Amino acid sequence: MGKLYRSDDKMIAGVCAGIAENFGFDVKLTRIIALLCIVLGGLSVWLYVILWLLMPVKGEKKSYAERMKDRLENKQ
């Protein structure tokens, strides 16, 4: 188990697929569990969005949040 990456096999942002690939879970089952948790109130949509921002896409070194931080620092 290494660093979490968002997967190219994505339905929305690749978060569930990235988690499934990293831990060796079935992607469809991971998506179903995440959806059930969101609908039933056990997992917030905000957590999904935060993971989307913090997890880099597979093959990239920086996440979306890190790239935005770099852009803001370069403008100053």
PAKOL-508168 format. One line per field, with one value per residue: residue in one letter; z negated, y negated, x negated of N, C-alpha, C in turn. Coordinates in nm, 2 decimals, decimal comma. Example, Ala and Ser with C-alpha at 12.3 -4.5 7.8 and 13.67 -1.06 7.14 Angstrom:
// residues 2
residuo <- c(a:s)
nz <- c(-0,78:-0,71)
ny <- c(0,57:0,22)
nx <- c(-1,32:-1,28)
caz <- c(-0,78:-0,71)
cay <- c(0,45:0,11)
cax <- c(-1,23:-1,37)
cz <- c(-0,78:-0,79)
cy <- c(0,33:0,00)
cx <- c(-1,32:-1,29)
***
This chain:
// residues 76
residuo <- c(m:g:k:l:y:r:s:d:d:k:m:i:a:g:v:c:a:g:i:a:e:n:f:g:f:d:v:k:l:t:r:i:i:a:l:l:c:i:v:l:g:g:l:s:v:w:l:y:v:i:l:w:l:l:m:p:v:k:g:e:k:k:s:y:a:e:r:m:k:d:r:l:e:n:k:q)
nz <- c(0,00:0,10:0,17:0,21:0,52:0,76:0,99:1,35:1,43:1,40:1,27:1,17:1,04:1,00:0,74:0,58:0,74:0,73:0,46:0,44:0,62:0,48:0,24:0,32:0,37:0,51:0,77:0,85:0,62:0,42:0,51:0,49:0,21:0,12:0,23:0,09:-0,17:-0,15:-0,08:-0,30:-0,51:-0,63:-0,52:-0,41:-0,13:-0,12:-0,21:0,00:0,20:0,08:0,08:0,36:0,43:0,29:0,36:0,60:0,96:1,10:1,20:1,20:1,01:0,84:0,66:0,73:0,55:0,47:0,71:0,75:0,53:0,59:0,82:0,70:0,54:0,72:0,85:0,67)
ny <- c(0,12:-0,21:-0,55:-0,72:-0,74:-0,90:-0,72:-0,64:-0,50:-0,61:-0,73:-0,96:-1,13:-0,95:-0,88:-0,67:-0,44:-0,47:-0,43:-0,16:-0,03:-0,07:0,07:0,32:0,39:0,46:0,25:0,17:0,26:0,10:-0,16:-0,13:-0,09:-0,34:-0,51:-0,42:-0,48:-0,76:-0,83:-0,72:-0,87:-0,82:-0,89:-1,18:-1,40:-1,60:-1,49:-1,32:-1,52:-1,65:-1,45:-1,42:-1,66:-1,64:-1,40:-1,30:-1,25:-0,93:-0,88:-1,15:-1,39:-1,58:-1,69:-1,83:-2,04:-2,10:-2,19:-2,42:-2,57:-2,62:-2,78:-3,00:-3,09:-3,16:-3,38:-3,58)
nx <- c(-0,08:-0,07:-0,10:0,21:0,38:0,59:0,79:0,77:0,98:1,26:1,58:1,68:1,47:1,26:1,19:1,31:1,24:0,96:0,91:1,00:0,83:0,58:0,61:0,68:0,95:1,28:1,38:1,64:1,79:1,68:1,76:2,04:2,06:1,96:2,15:2,39:2,31:2,30:2,57:2,70:2,60:2,36:2,12:1,99:2,06:1,88:1,64:1,58:1,53:1,31:1,12:1,10:0,98:0,74:0,61:0,38:0,40:0,34:0,01:-0,06:-0,24:-0,15:0,14:0,47:0,52:0,25:0,14:0,30:0,22:-0,05:-0,02:0,11:-0,10:-0,29:-0,19:-0,22)
caz <- c(0,00:0,11:0,17:0,28:0,64:0,83:1,10:1,48:1,44:1,32:1,31:1,14:1,02:0,98:0,60:0,54:0,82:0,68:0,33:0,47:0,67:0,38:0,14:0,39:0,36:0,64:0,80:0,84:0,48:0,35:0,55:0,42:0,06:0,10:0,26:-0,02:-0,29:-0,13:-0,09:-0,44:-0,60:-0,70:-0,45:-0,36:0,00:-0,14:-0,22:0,14:0,26:0,02:0,14:0,50:0,43:0,23:0,43:0,74:1,06:1,12:1,30:1,17:0,88:0,75:0,66:0,78:0,44:0,47:0,83:0,72:0,43:0,66:0,90:0,62:0,49:0,84:0,88:0,56)
cay <- c(0,00:-0,33:-0,68:-0,71:-0,82:-0,88:-0,63:-0,68:-0,43:-0,70:-0,76:-1,10:-1,18:-0,84:-0,86:-0,53:-0,35:-0,48:-0,36:-0,02:0,02:-0,07:0,17:0,45:0,41:0,45:0,11:0,15:0,27:-0,02:-0,27:-0,10:-0,12:-0,48:-0,57:-0,39:-0,56:-0,90:-0,84:-0,69:-0,97:-0,78:-0,95:-1,31:-1,44:-1,68:-1,40:-1,28:-1,63:-1,67:-1,34:-1,46:-1,77:-1,60:-1,28:-1,33:-1,15:-0,83:-0,93:-1,29:-1,40:-1,68:-1,69:-1,96:-2,14:-2,14:-2,27:-2,55:-2,64:-2,66:-2,89:-3,12:-3,14:-3,22:-3,51:-3,68)
cax <- c(0,00:-0,15:-0,02:0,34:0,40:0,72:0,77:0,82:1,11:1,35:1,71:1,69:1,34:1,17:1,16:1,34:1,15:0,82:0,91:1,02:0,70:0,48:0,63:0,72:1,10:1,35:1,41:1,79:1,83:1,63:1,85:2,17:2,05:1,95:2,28:2,48:2,27:2,34:2,71:2,75:2,55:2,24:2,01:2,03:2,02:1,77:1,53:1,54:1,47:1,18:1,03:1,09:0,88:0,61:0,55:0,34:0,43:0,23:-0,09:-0,09:-0,30:-0,08:0,29:0,53:0,49:0,11:0,12:0,36:0,14:-0,17:0,03:0,13:-0,23:-0,37:-0,13:-0,25)
cz <- c(0,00:0,10:0,26:0,41:0,69:0,96:1,23:1,50:1,35:1,37:1,28:1,14:1,01:0,84:0,56:0,61:0,77:0,55:0,35:0,52:0,57:0,28:0,19:0,38:0,50:0,65:0,78:0,70:0,40:0,39:0,49:0,28:0,04:0,12:0,14:-0,14:-0,27:-0,15:-0,23:-0,55:-0,67:-0,64:-0,39:-0,21:-0,01:-0,15:-0,08:0,21:0,21:0,08:0,29:0,52:0,39:0,29:0,57:0,83:1,08:1,23:1,28:1,03:0,78:0,77:0,71:0,68:0,45:0,59:0,81:0,63:0,50:0,75:0,82:0,57:0,60:0,88:0,78:0,58)
cy <- c(-0,12:-0,45:-0,66:-0,80:-0,80:-0,80:-0,69:-0,61:-0,50:-0,71:-0,91:-1,16:-1,08:-0,82:-0,71:-0,42:-0,35:-0,41:-0,21:0,04:0,03:0,04:0,31:0,48:0,41:0,31:0,09:0,16:0,15:-0,14:-0,25:-0,13:-0,27:-0,55:-0,54:-0,47:-0,71:-0,92:-0,81:-0,78:-0,93:-0,84:-1,08:-1,33:-1,52:-1,60:-1,36:-1,40:-1,66:-1,57:-1,37:-1,56:-1,73:-1,48:-1,32:-1,22:-1,06:-0,88:-1,07:-1,29:-1,49:-1,67:-1,82:-2,07:-2,19:-2,22:-2,41:-2,64:-2,70:-2,78:-3,02:-3,18:-3,20:-3,35:-3,62:-3,73)
cx <- c(-0,09:-0,06:0,10:0,34:0,54:0,69:0,82:0,95:1,21:1,49:1,74:1,55:1,23:1,13:1,19:1,26:1,01:0,81:0,91:0,89:0,59:0,49:0,67:0,86:1,16:1,40:1,56:1,84:1,79:1,72:1,99:2,17:2,04:2,08:2,38:2,44:2,31:2,49:2,76:2,69:2,42:2,11:2,06:1,98:1,89:1,64:1,48:1,48:1,33:1,08:1,00:0,98:0,74:0,54:0,51:0,39:0,31:0,14:-0,13:-0,15:-0,22:0,07:0,34:0,50:0,35:0,08:0,18:0,28:0,01:-0,13:0,04:-0,01:-0,31:-0,31:-0,17:-0,39)
***
